Amino acid sequence: MTLSTKGRYGLKAMIDLADFSEEMPQSIANIASRQSISDSYLEQLMAKLKRAGLIVSIRGSQGGYVLAKPSEEISVGDILRALEGDLAPVNCMELKGGEGCSGSDKCVAKNVWKRIDESIQTAVDSMWLSDLVEDNRKMRSCE
């Protein structure tokens, strides 16, 4: 499975937002500058994250974005699914809860895809934004 720039940049932006929005809402320009992401691309990512209920926007001269809930309650899986959609390693209908393809009853490989999918879901759902923020702060303090 390869994540697109949406997932990679969006995760970086969420770590940044969680790290810096405790003091005040963060603007697109501030996040984009710190993370070397274009403002226009970051706006698209923030719109997806907002629709997913992970962030909220605050209007006004001191406005910007903040997390919609504590970083301890936002998993990496929440973020990646909001940006990437389904994280399944292959486009197999059985992994998505639907009926399998015409050869599904004879497909041994589907068990491989299910195990890989379960591993991915477990991994991303067990990593918390708060832990990544803490790691980020530790890295900055060593610079």
Protein Blocks (a to p, Z undefined) as FASTA:
>chain_A
ZZdfklmmmmmmmmmmmmmmmmpccdfklmmmmnopafklmmmmmmmmmmnopaccdedj
kbccddfbdfklpcfklmmmmmnopabfbdcfklnopacdfklmmmmklmmmmmmmmmmm
mmmmmpcfklmmmmmmmmmmmZZ
